[in-house]
Structure formats: structure tokens, C-alpha cells
């Protein structure tokens, strides 16, 4: 019952112009939909999104012990993302603005970086200093629009429904 869900059923005019721009960028040039796909805006495939070059937390590799799984983490749902911070597996980003800024300019060229974050697909034998992760090159208005769109995925009626409240609260 989020604003996004209502817009899906009654038309995109239910979203503001700013939110519609964010939706267009999310599904298009920003490429967010590659990892956060409809209907839950998630993925079942762990991904290395370039948070670091040398991960302290090895992610999936902790379980598999494969070096190719280093820095791989589950892609979470963006449903109710506005109220689920801090963000990333380790909570390093406090705001959605920081998350979008990371994808806009700060992706690191890790050996196992997912291909969707690479300018060139082949990294084997290329020194880290010469690898080029993508840069979204979104301006401030576009970054704000992506954040505005993500906020439309928050289901306020669900969040305030007593049927789903904490059963341990008194």
C-alpha cells in the first residue's frame, strides 16, 4: 500500500514530477533496477557493489571460503527503505542521500566487482589503479529524485497497522 503501489494501480500521475524523474532514473540511466528489481526491489543473487577494495567483512566468502565470493552481500529489498537505515551490510551510510552519492561517485574497483558496476567488463590482469568502475554522473536534482522515488516504496499503512506491531511492547 505504498505510494508506489498506488501509482502502479491508478497511474503514475499519483507520483510527483520529482518522484517520476527518480523512477525514470532508477529504471534507466542510474541502473538501480539491475539489482533492485520489481516487485520487491531486491535480488536473490549476492553482489559485490564495490564498497571497498579490501573488505574486512568477507561477506559470502566467510561461508563458502572462495576468494571469488569476497565482498559479496545479499541485495536487500528497498521496500520501506526510508525507515530501515542505516544502510549497507555494515550500516556505514546513515542516509539514502549518502547511498546514492556512493553509487554516483565512490564505487571501488574490487577484483570481484559486479559487472554491472564496471565500465569495462574484463578486469583480469588489469591493475586496480587502471580499473574504472561506473560513475552515474547524476546531478544534485537527479540524485534527490532517485531518493524521492525510493521513499515512495514506504508502506506507511503497514508500518502503523496494530496487527503488525511489536508483540513484546507493553
N, C-alpha and C positions, 0 to 999 in steps of 0.2 A: 504494500500500500504506500510505497514511496512516491514522491513527486514524479520520478522517472517512470514508475509503473503506471501511474495515472496518464502520463503523456503518451505512453505506448498504446493505451486503450482508447483515449479520446483525441489524440493528436498532439503533435509537437508544439502547437500554439500554446499549450499549457506551460511550456518552459519559457523562460525569459530569453531575449535575444542573446544575452551573455551566456546563458546555460546552453543554448542551441549551438553557439560557436564552440563551446567546450566539448559538446558531444561530437561535433564535426571533427575537431582536432583529435579527440580521444580515438575515434574510429578511423581517422585518416592519417594526416601528417605526423602526429605525435606517436602513433603506433601502439598506444596503450592496450588496445583490444587484442593485440597479438598474444599477450599473456593474461589479460583480464577479459575473458570472453563471456558473452551473454549465455544464459540468463543470470548466473551467479557472479559474473565478473571475476572469475578465478581460472585456475588451470590445475590439472591433475599432475602435470609434469614439473618436477623440481627444476629450477633455473638458477644460473649464475648471472646476476644482474650487474656485476662489476662494482660492488660496494668497496672492495679492497683489492689490492694486488696480492697481499699476503694475509690470508684470513687466519685469525686466532681461533675462531669457531669454524671448524671444518665442514659443518653442515651435514649433508647426506653421507659424506666420506667418513664421518665418525662411525656410522653403522656399516657401510659397505667396505671400508678400508681401501677404496680405489682412489688413486690420485685424480682421476678424471671426474670424480664427484665432489672435489673440494670447492667450497663456496657455493654449492647447490642448495637452494632452500625452496620450500613449498611456496607457491604463489597464492596468497590468501585472497579470499573474496573481498570485493570492495563494497559489498552491501553493508550499510550502516558505518561506513568508513569514517564519517565525520566524528563519531563518538568512540572510536576504537583505538585511538592513539595511546602511547607513542607508536611510531611506525618502523617497519623493517623487523627482521627476526630478533634484533637486539635492542630495539627501541631507540635507535640513535637519532631519529628525527621526531621532533615534538609536534610539528605542524604539517599539514598537507602541502603548504607552500614550500617547505623545506624538501619534501619528497619530490615535487615537480621540479624544483631547482636542481636537485641531484641529477635527475634524468635529463634535464636540459643542458647541463654543463659539466657534470663531475663523474661520469661513469669511468671506472678504471679498467685498463686493458689486461685483465687477468687471463691466464692461459686458457681457462675453461669458460670464458665469457660467452654467453649465448649468442648465436649467430645473428639474432635479431638486433643486437646492440653493436654490431661491428659494421664499419664502413666497408671493409673488405672481409670476405669470408675466410680466406686462408691466413692462418696465423702461424702455422708450423714453420719453424726456422726463422721467423721474423723476431728480432729483438723487441722486448717490451717497449722500449723507448720509441720505436718506429711504428707501433700498432696504433690504429686510430679507431677508438670507439665512436659511435654516432654522437652527434650533438643535435638536439631537437631544434635549436635556434628559434625558440619561441620568444616573442617579446613579452613584456610585463602583462599587457592586456590578455594575450593568449594564455599565458601561464595561469592568470587569475580565472580565466574562462574554464580551463580544464578543472581547476579546483572547484569552481561553482558547479560544474556538471557532476563531479564526483559527489558533491553534497546532496544532489538530487536523489542519490541512491539510499539516503537515510529514511528509514521507515519509522517516523515518529509515532504513529498509532501503535505499532508493535512495541516500541520502547516504553510506552506508557500504559500498556494493557496489563491490568492486575493479574490476569491469568498467567502471565509470563514473569511475574515479579519474583524476587528472591524469597524462596520458601523459608529461609532461615532468619529473615528480618523480623523483628518484633514490632 
